[in-house]
Amino acid sequence: MNPRNDRRGFTLAELAVVVMIVGILAGVALPNLRSALFKAEASHIVSDAHTISLAAYDYLSDNGRFPGSGGFGTVPAQMEPHLPDGYEFTYRGGVQYAWFSFTLPNANNIWQSRNIGILMINYSTRLDLADAMKAHMGPDKSWSPTMFYFIYAG
């Protein structure tokens, strides 16, 4: 019986090469995966902001002003009927939204509007999202290291 033909497993060298190749692939893929996950979470948060703004503008079109203010993590009662059923002002990891509205005496201001709405997103519990959130900057958004602000004029 020839011991070479009776081989049923892998040698230690073959296993070491496979483990090394898998390690290299994981080392390349994991940072890209982590970056993609942060971008996806930031996009979800900005999508939530868009949903909240649509609800606020829906209320504005029905009532001539933005809905009342609410604290962080609290859906303003006036906005509730304009949001999807069961909508919450929180996102995983402790990210919270807050809506504030102001009705000014006249439209002679920087926004040229009497109705101002501000959506604040507090992601201080998820500071790892800061760079991904900052990538969503635009003309109606402001950013700080722990908060993201959207300003709406109606």
C-alpha positions, 0 to 999 in steps of 0.5 A, a space after each residue: 500500500 502506497 501511503 501517498 495514495 491513501 492521503 485523506 486530508 490537507 497538510 498543515 502547509 495547505 491549511 496555513 496558505 488557505 487561512 492566510 488568503 482568507 485573512 488577507 481577503 477579510 482585512 481588505 473587505 471589512 473596512 469597506 463593509 464597515 464604511 458601507 454600513 455607516 453610509 447606509 445608516 446615515 442614509 436611513 437617518 436622512 430618509 427619516 428626516 425627509 419623511 418627517 419634513 413631508 409630514 410637516 409640509 402636509 400639516 402646513 398645507 392643511 393648517 397654514 402653519 407647521 405642527 407644534 414642537 416636540 422634544 427629542 424622541 417625541 412625535 408632536 401630536 399634530 404631526 402624528 396623523 401625517 406620519 406612517 402608522 407607528 412612526 417613532 422619533 428614534 433610531 437604533 443606537 439612541 439616535 433621536 429626532 426633535 421637531 421645533 416650529 416657529 411662527 414669526 410676525 412677518 416674512 421679513 427675515 432670512 427665510 422670507 417666511 412666517 413659518 419656520 420648522 427645524 428638525 434636529 437629529 441628535 446622534 451623540 450616542 453614535 458619533 461613529 456616524 459623524 463622517 457619514 452624516 456630514 456627507 449629507 450636507 446641503 443648503 438647508 442642513 447644518 452640522 455639528 459634531 453631535 447634531 444634524 439640523 434641517 431648516 424648513 421655511 413654509 
